[in-house]
């Protein structure tokens, strides 16, 4: 297993230099490089910043040591490190506004760009599990890889249903891949990798879960996906970050209507606001100035599942059968 390509090693090292982030990495390395020598990296930094190359030598050596440690830790855990210049790097993420340029991967990424994020509350309302399972099964049948965050609640429903349907699923984690959180889903994480899916993270090996990492993780979920399905959320739910991000990337957001015995509870408040299709209220909810109305889809029944195909750039498949009420169940 190749843990890290030459250009990815350069990215790891340069990422350790103060003031060098994803945008500058992409600019500096898009044309390739001859080697990862200190002199070559110093030359790239000089071209980017205009500062004397000699001034970067100490930082580069320190960053090299840290990069070598990351590669060793990754290798010990069966993890590969990819950068945006690598052929295996996910195309959808590469072309997202939220691309971080570096990605840690354990397992197998989707065989194509046909990916859909299914996300929602960690404390879902009644029947959200049924809706999550039904939608995940539909997407899996349509050959989408299911992206989610391995959290308890809706994320767990999505991963488990994808596996039950023998589909591909990707868990995006908010910490290093040498650790699994929550611990209750350690077995699920192992199953995802064992059955051909992947665990991915933008965070380095050794990084522990922290509250401020989750919004960053949510943006990567959206970046890896052609569309997002937000199963259920309160007005302040973390799922709204991925929902906002997918619209900012010019991709599609799907939101089921509030349903079941808890349809009027705060656990479905974001769904009710979205379903109103009131632009001002939706912008307030998502904390955005505007959005393309054509990219927001409200799922009122299983009949609406045909909208997944146009959103993915394909042709609508045959309309799936509904139960007698045509409900989301």
PyMOL commands that set and color helices and strands:
alter all, ss='L'
color gray80, all
select helices_A, chain A and resi 6-15+22-29+38-49+53-76+91-94+128-141+154-164+183-194+211-223+239-248+266-276+279-286+293-295+302-311
alter helices_A, ss='H'
color red, helices_A
select strands_A, chain A and resi 80-83+102-107+115-119+145-148+169-172+198-201+227-230+252-256+296-299
alter strands_A, ss='S'
color yellow, strands_A
deselect
rebuild
show_as cartoon
